[in-house]
């Protein structure tokens, strides 16, 4: 079920770019910017709490993310830019040469080794970028790294300790899955009890063409993985339609809070994994992170 949900999500993203290209590009750019800045703030807070047991406020972590917005936005996208440059400038250009009658196919065969070489670099860059994506935010949150330093640190840790990274990732995913199920179970019980006691008071039937309980018309029976419930085809008056829309919107807020927990856990776990790998590879103490003094704008590192 999880694999199917991820596949459907990817297909939906591709569908948006295919049929609503301009809207999709604008939407993804805004979403990526907001998510990256949020990830930088979360990573900074997780670094302070994990390394020094200090709880940073939302204001200070967001300020840190805004001050370091260049590496936060550029570090994850730089590998993709490299892949795009190699793909469009080299491979696509050679493909254009292949359109020349007669000589094109000969030139294509001549430069095919260059195509394969560029493909190897693109594959290496893409795989390493996916493996080290969350470590880049940890590098910025812990060490206030610039774009190049964040990429090089993340790539180096993946290369130096790949199996340790895999082990940390599996452990974090397992623990995160349990936490996610608990959070979702808590929300499910909250909504289930709320709906049950609400149904005790709402005994009237819907005024639609078919006879349904009014509560079923406004808020169908929820499921563990579908808080909104599955409503059948029914004709509802405008007042119940408005009420149903408001109820669904408020339930979507609860679902959004669950999603925010997943995002927060992802960046926090990545920061913790970065600290552990940094200690193992560079022998850097976990408590040594970037600390910004209150009297100066310059940064100092304290052990």
C-alpha positions in Angstrom: 0.0 0.0 0.0 2.9 2.4 0.8 4.6 1.6 -2.5 1.3 2.2 -4.4 0.8 5.5 -2.6 4.3 6.7 -3.5 3.9 5.6 -7.1 0.6 7.4 -7.3 2.2 10.5 -5.9 5.0 10.4 -8.4 2.5 9.9 -11.3 0.5 12.9 -10.0 3.6 15.1 -10.1 4.4 14.0 -13.6 0.8 14.5 -14.6 0.9 18.1 -13.4 4.1 18.9 -15.3 2.7 17.2 -18.4 -0.7 18.9 -18.6 -0.2 22.0 -16.6 3.5 22.8 -17.2 3.7 26.5 -16.3 1.5 26.1 -13.2 3.4 22.9 -12.2 6.8 24.6 -12.4 5.7 27.6 -10.4 4.0 25.4 -7.8 7.0 23.2 -7.4 9.4 26.1 -7.2 7.4 27.7 -4.4 6.9 24.4 -2.6 10.6 23.5 -2.8 11.6 27.0 -1.5 9.2 26.7 1.5 10.1 23.1 2.2 13.9 23.8 2.0 13.7 26.8 4.3 11.6 24.8 6.7 14.1 21.9 6.5 16.9 24.3 7.3 15.1 25.6 10.3 14.2 22.1 11.5 17.8 20.9 11.0 19.1 23.8 13.0 16.7 23.1 15.9 17.5 19.4 15.8 21.2 20.0 15.8 21.0 22.3 18.9 18.8 19.8 20.8 20.8 16.7 19.9 24.3 18.1 20.3 23.8 20.5 23.2 20.3 19.7 24.6 19.2 23.3 23.8 15.7 24.0 22.6 15.7 26.7 20.0 12.6 28.7 19.4 10.9 28.9 16.0 12.0 32.5 15.5 15.7 31.8 16.0 15.7 28.7 13.7 13.8 30.5 11.0 16.2 33.4 11.2 19.1 31.0 10.8 17.4 29.5 7.8 16.8 32.9 6.2 20.4 34.0 6.8 21.7 30.8 5.1 19.1 30.6 2.4 21.7 30.4 -0.4 23.3 27.1 0.7 19.9 25.8 1.8 18.5 26.3 -1.7 21.6 25.7 -3.8 23.1 22.6 -2.1 20.3 20.2 -2.9 19.8 21.7 -6.4 23.4 21.9 -7.5 23.7 18.2 -8.4 20.4 18.4 -10.4 21.8 21.5 -12.3 24.9 19.5 -13.1 22.8 16.6 -14.4 20.7 19.0 -16.5 23.7 20.7 -18.0 25.3 17.4 -18.9 22.1 16.1 -20.3 21.0 19.1 -22.4 24.4 20.6 -23.4 26.2 17.4 -24.2 23.8 14.5 -24.9 20.9 16.5 -26.4 23.4 18.5 -28.5 24.9 15.3 -29.9 21.3 14.1 -30.5 20.7 17.2 -32.6 23.8 16.4 -34.6 22.3 13.0 -35.3 19.5 14.7 -37.3 22.0 15.6 -40.1 21.3 13.3 -43.1 23.9 10.6 -43.6 26.7 12.3 -41.7 24.5 12.6 -38.5 24.5 8.9 -37.7 28.2 8.6 -38.3 28.9 11.6 -35.9 26.5 10.1 -33.4 28.5 6.8 -33.4 31.7 8.8 -33.2 30.7 10.7 -30.1 28.7 7.9 -28.5 31.5 7.2 -26.0 31.1 10.9 -24.8 27.4 10.2 -24.4 28.1 7.2 -22.2 30.7 9.1 -20.2 28.3 11.9 -19.5 25.6 9.3 -18.6 28.0 7.8 -16.0 28.6 11.2 -14.5 24.9 11.9 -14.4 24.1 8.5 -12.8 26.8 9.0 -10.2 25.7 12.5 -9.4 22.0 11.6 -9.2 22.5 8.5 -7.0 24.9 10.3 -4.7 22.5 13.3 -4.5 19.6 11.1 -3.4 21.7 9.3 -0.8 23.1 12.5 0.7 20.2 14.9 0.3 19.2 15.0 3.9 22.8 15.2 5.1 23.2 18.5 3.3 20.7 20.2 5.6 22.5 18.6 8.6 25.8 20.1 7.4 24.3 23.6 7.2 22.4 23.2 10.5 25.4 21.9 12.4 28.4 23.6 10.8 26.9 26.6 8.9 28.4 25.1 5.7 28.3 26.9 2.4 27.0 25.3 -0.7 30.2 23.6 -1.8 31.1 22.5 1.8 27.7 21.0 2.4 27.8 19.0 -0.8 31.4 17.8 -0.3 30.7 16.8 3.3 27.6 14.9 2.5 29.2 13.2 -0.5 32.3 12.3 1.6 30.3 10.8 4.4 28.2 8.7 1.9 31.4 7.5 0.2 33.3 6.8 3.5 30.6 5.0 5.4 27.9 3.8 3.0 26.8 0.8 5.1 26.8 2.8 8.3 24.6 5.3 6.5 22.3 2.5 5.3 22.1 1.1 8.9 21.3 4.5 10.4 18.7 5.1 7.7 16.9 1.8 8.2 16.9 2.3 12.0 15.6 5.8 11.6 12.9 4.7 9.1 11.8 1.9 11.4 11.6 4.1 14.4 9.9 6.9 12.4 7.4 4.4 11.0 6.4 3.4 14.5 6.1 7.1 15.6 4.0 7.9 12.5 1.6 5.1 13.2 1.3 6.2 16.8 0.6 9.8 15.8 -1.9 8.7 13.2 -3.5 6.3 15.7 -3.9 9.2 18.2 -5.5 11.4 15.5 -7.7 8.5 14.4 -9.0 7.8 17.9 -9.6 11.5 18.4 -11.7 11.8 15.3 -13.4 8.4 15.9 -14.6 9.4 19.4 -15.6 12.8 18.3 -17.7 11.4 15.4 -19.3 8.8 17.6 -20.4 11.2 20.3 -21.5 13.6 17.6 -23.6 10.9 16.0 -25.3 10.3 19.4 -26.7 13.8 19.3 -27.4 14.1 15.5 -30.3 11.7 15.0 -32.0 13.5 12.0 -31.8 12.2 8.5 -30.4 13.9 5.5 -32.9 15.8 3.4 -31.4 14.5 0.1 -33.1 12.2 -2.4 -31.9 9.1 -0.5 -32.4 8.5 3.2 -29.0 8.9 5.0 -28.2 10.0 8.5 -27.3 13.6 8.5 -24.0 12.9 10.1 -23.2 10.4 7.3 -24.0 13.0 4.7 -21.8 15.6 6.4 -19.0 13.4 7.6 -18.9 9.8 6.3 -17.5 7.0 8.5 -13.7 7.5 8.7 -11.0 4.9 8.1 -7.5 4.7 9.6 -5.9 5.8 6.4 -8.8 8.0 5.2 -10.0 10.4 7.8 -12.5 12.0 5.4 -14.3 8.7 4.8 -15.8 7.4 1.6 -19.1 9.0 0.7 -21.4 7.5 -1.8 -23.4 9.3 -4.4 -26.0 11.3 -2.6 -28.0 14.4 -3.2 -27.5 16.9 -0.4 -29.0 20.3 0.2 -26.7 23.3 0.0 -26.5 23.8 3.7 -25.2 20.2 4.3 -22.8 20.7 1.4 -21.3 23.8 3.0 -21.2 22.0 6.4 -19.4 19.0 4.8 -16.9 21.3 3.1 -16.1 23.0 6.4 -15.7 19.7 8.3 -13.5 18.2 5.6 -11.3 21.3 5.6 -10.8 21.1 9.3 -10.0 17.4 9.1 -7.5 18.2 6.4 -5.8 20.5 8.8 -5.3 17.5 11.2 -3.9 15.5 8.3 -1.6 18.4 7.5 -0.3 18.3 11.1 0.5 14.6 10.7 2.3 15.4 7.5 4.2 18.1 9.2 5.4 15.6 11.8 6.7 13.4 9.0 8.6 16.3 7.4 10.0 17.4 10.8 11.1 13.9 11.6 12.8 13.4 8.2 15.0 16.5 8.6 15.7 15.9 12.3 16.7 12.3 11.6 18.9 13.5 8.8 20.6 15.9 11.1 21.2 13.3 13.8 22.6 10.9 11.1 24.9 13.7 9.9 26.3 14.3 13.4 26.9 10.5 13.9 28.7 10.2 10.6 30.7 13.3 11.2 32.0 11.9 14.5 32.8 8.6 12.8 34.5 10.0 9.7 36.1 13.2 10.9 36.3 12.3 14.6 34.4 15.6 15.4 32.7 15.6 18.8 28.9 15.6 18.5 28.6 18.7 20.8 30.8 20.8 18.5 28.4 22.8 16.3 28.2 26.3 15.0 27.1 28.8 17.7 26.2 32.3 16.9 27.0 34.8 19.7 24.4 37.3 20.7 26.9 40.2 20.8 28.4 39.7 17.4 27.2 38.7 14.0 30.3 36.6 13.4 30.1 32.8 14.1 32.2 30.9 16.6 32.4 27.2 17.0 32.6 25.9 20.6 33.5 22.5 21.7 
